[in-house]
Amino acid sequence: MARREFPARVKVSVIKRATRGKAVYCEKCGALAKRWQIDHIRPDGLLGEPVIENAMLICEPCWQEKNPKDTKTIAKAKRREAKNIGAVKPKGQIQNRGFVKAEKPERVSKTMPPRRPMFEEI
């Protein structure tokens, strides 16, 4: 599913909401926002609708902190959904026929003289 952008009227409303005087402030941390984005509160990939109640204006540092978390959460939700509907087979053990047991070679080589007992019985 493609990302759904906010309509222009929602963007304008969020910018008005975050503006005090002539400055725009981050709605997450409250800092003066020089560079900002309008982001979903509930991520679009997790069925967050592009409506004003789900929109917030956040500064660049807050967005850089929030975006990787959202991406990770969305990916996990997609994996769970795929597993739930049976699109992904559960991983099983690798079937291995094993190794053939090799015969052990004789320890004594043919070129050596035969072994002698260390002690002679009297």
C-alpha positions in Angstrom: 0.0 0.0 0.0 1.4 3.4 -1.0 1.9 6.1 1.6 -1.1 8.4 1.9 -0.2 12.1 2.1 -2.1 14.6 4.1 -4.5 16.8 2.1 -3.5 20.5 1.8 -6.3 21.6 4.1 -4.9 19.3 6.9 -1.4 20.6 6.3 -2.5 24.2 6.6 -4.5 23.5 9.8 -1.5 21.7 11.4 0.9 24.6 10.5 -1.6 27.1 12.0 -1.9 25.0 15.1 1.9 24.9 15.6 2.5 28.6 14.8 2.9 31.1 17.6 3.4 34.6 16.4 5.6 34.2 13.3 7.5 31.2 14.6 6.7 27.5 14.0 7.2 25.2 17.0 7.6 21.4 17.2 4.5 19.8 18.6 6.5 17.0 20.1 9.4 18.7 21.9 8.2 22.3 21.8 11.4 23.7 20.3 11.6 26.3 17.6 11.4 24.4 14.3 13.7 25.7 11.6 13.1 22.6 9.5 10.0 20.6 10.1 7.7 17.9 8.7 4.1 17.1 9.1 4.1 13.5 10.3 1.5 10.8 11.3 1.0 10.3 15.0 -0.1 6.7 14.3 2.1 5.6 11.3 0.4 5.3 7.9 1.6 1.7 7.6 -0.3 0.9 10.8 -3.6 2.2 9.4 -3.1 5.8 10.5 -5.5 7.9 8.6 -4.4 11.2 6.9 -6.7 13.3 9.1 -5.9 16.3 11.3 -6.3 14.3 14.5 -3.5 12.0 13.3 -1.2 14.8 12.2 1.6 16.6 14.0 4.3 19.1 13.1 7.7 17.9 14.2 11.2 19.3 13.9 13.9 17.5 12.0 15.7 16.0 15.1 12.4 14.6 16.4 11.5 13.2 13.0 15.0 11.5 12.7 14.3 9.9 16.1 10.7 8.8 15.3 11.1 7.6 11.7 13.4 4.6 12.4 11.1 3.4 15.2 8.0 3.7 13.0 9.8 1.8 10.1 10.8 -1.0 12.5 7.2 -1.2 13.9 5.6 -1.3 10.5 8.0 -4.0 9.2 7.2 -6.1 12.3 3.5 -5.7 11.8 3.8 -6.8 8.1 5.8 -9.9 9.2 3.1 -10.8 11.8 0.3 -10.3 9.3 2.0 -12.4 6.6 2.6 -15.2 9.2 -1.0 -15.0 10.4 -2.5 -15.4 7.0 -0.2 -18.2 6.1 1.8 -16.4 3.4 5.1 -17.4 5.1 5.7 -21.0 6.0 7.3 -21.5 9.4 11.0 -22.3 9.3 11.6 -26.0 9.9 14.8 -27.9 10.6 17.1 -28.5 7.7 16.8 -32.2 6.7 20.2 -33.7 6.5 21.0 -37.3 5.6 24.1 -37.1 7.7 27.6 -38.2 6.9 28.7 -41.7 6.0 30.9 -43.2 8.7 34.4 -43.6 7.2 36.4 -46.7 8.1 39.3 -45.9 10.3 42.7 -46.7 8.8 45.0 -49.1 10.5 47.3 -47.3 13.0 50.3 -49.4 12.2 51.8 -48.9 8.9 52.9 -51.9 6.8 56.5 -50.7 6.7 57.1 -50.8 10.4 58.1 -54.0 12.2 55.5 -55.7 14.4 55.0 -54.4 17.9 56.8 -56.1 20.8 55.6 -56.4 24.3 57.3 -54.0 26.7 57.5 -56.5 29.5 58.2 -60.2 29.1 56.5 -62.5 31.4 58.7 -64.8 33.4 
